[in-house]
Amino acid sequence: MGFGHILSVRPFHVDVPYLEALRERWEEDCKAFIMPWGHMIPTLEDVAYLMGLPVQGEPVVRLERRDYYDDIVELLGPKFLAGRRRPIRSILLGSLSEEVSLRGRRRGPLKSLDEFCIGVRGALDLGDRSEERSIRIFVSYLLGRLLFATQSSQMNCKFVLLLRDLAQAGRYAWGAAMLGHLFSLLPSSSQRSQSTGGFTPFLQIWGYTRFPVGRGTLVEGRQTMVPLMTRWEVAPDPRVIDRRAGDVRVALDHYPHEQVVWTPYAGEADASHTVVAAGRPLFDRNLLLLCLGTCEVLY
């Protein structure tokens, strides 16, 4: 369905001060981060290389409905709507977490999303559920909690409708939608906010590849192929545990301009990777990034 590569990424710690200082530099009018050395914009090329998500394909859009009750019952099951009144327009993310056996569970050692997926699949008791329904539950969790996260505790039901036909779900440009979703939420989080929606690990690693003043470490010999996010290791560092966003602001203000990396993928061996090759015609174009009801400009 287009998520195979991102599942190989190992979870890592969110560098909150770094993200906060970076988001403050977002300028909504030009859809770019205003840095001392110029404007910088995350692109579809970054999404393809770093995450391995498809950026070329059908747009992630869906017609509006007044009530999604019958759709959710059919695609996920009635238990996700227990005790809720119609019309239904969203799913409680807590119900998805509970279904994949994560709600209230203590976190164990960090593992790859692929290993996590295997564990979740084992935890999903099929019962009278079909295999396809279980897959939809997991992918819904992946979309609502990670790729298209918001500060809300609910997920738009339109995402579930996109999973009705699992074969068709693999034809969507999930990477382009992820970037558009992130762009749409940056304005609300750029004014000294502590959190934002969207897949912030992408934004964090995007920054590390260009001006690494955060806590990320590029691990030698790890992952020479897409997704390149797996090359990075982000662990708590006791030396910077008390670091604040102000420290990162100062570091960015004084970052040597000649050390900024403008072409991080030059010389990569996997330029012919399926996702990269398919998306290349879009890398240098001005586009509209569609994600359900949002439309963001990529210059």
Residue, then its C-alpha position, 0 to 999 in steps of 0.5 A: m500500500g506504499f507504506g513498506h519503506i517507512l515501516s523500516v524506520r526505527p522510532f527515535h526521540v523527538d528533539v523538541p527544542y530543535l523543532e520549536a526553533l525551526r517552526e518559529r522560522w516558518e513563513e506562511d506567505c511564501k511557504a518556506f523556512i526563513m533562515p539566515w542564509g535564505h529560504m528553505i522548503p521541504t520538498l517531494e524529493d525529501v519525502a521520497y528519499l527520507m521516507g520512501l513514501p510515494v509522491q506520485g499517484e492519485p490525490v488523497v481526496r474524498l467526497e464529503r459525507r454527512d455521516y460515516y457511520d455505515d462506512i466505519v461499521e463495514l470497514l472497521g467494525p461496530k465496536f469503534l462507534a460504541g456509545r457514540r451518536r450519529p452523525i459520525r464524522s471522526i474516529l476516536l484515536g484511543s479506540l484504535s490504540e486500544e485495538v492494537s494493544l497500545r493504550g495504557r501499555r508501558r513502552g518497551p525497547l525501541k524497535s522498527l515500525d516493521e517489528f511493531c507491525i508484526g507485533v500488532r498483527g499478532a495482538l489483533d485477535l481476528g475473531d469474526r473479523s477478516e484479514e482485510r479489516s485487521i489491516r485497515i485497523f492497523v493502517s488507520y492507526l498508522l495514518g491517524r497517529l503518525l503520518f497525519a497526526t493532529q493535536s486532536s484525539q480524533m481522526n477524520c473518517k475520510f482516511v478510512l474510506l480510502l482504505r476500502d479497496l486495499a489494492q487501490a490504497g497503494r496507488y495514492a500519493w501518500g507522501a505528497a499528502m503527508l507534506g501538504h498536511l504538515f504545511s497546513l499545520l505549521p502556521s498554527s504552531s510557528q508562534r512559540s508553540q510546543s507541539t504541532g501536528g503532522f509527521t514531525p520526525f520527517l521535519q526533524i530529519w529534514g533539518y538534520t540533513r541540512f543544518p545538523v545543530g540538533r541531537g541527531t547522529l548520522v550512524e556509519g554504515r547504516q541503511t544505504m538505501v531509501p528510506l534515508m531516515t533510518r541512517w539517523e539515531v536520535a537518543p537523549d543526550p545528558r549533556v543537552i537535557d536542559r537545552r532550550a529552544g533559545d539555544v537552538r535559535v542562537a545556534l541557527d543564527h550563527y550556523p556557518h552558511e558555507q556548511v549548509v547542505w543544499t543538495p543532500y542527495a547528490g551522489e546517492a546510490d539509489a537514485s533509481h529507487t522505485v519511489v524516487a524514480a517515479g517522483r522525479p518528474l515532480f521534484d522541481r515543479n510548483l504543485l498543489l499538495l492535496c490532503l482531504g480538504t486541504c490544499e497547500v502550495l509547494y513552490 
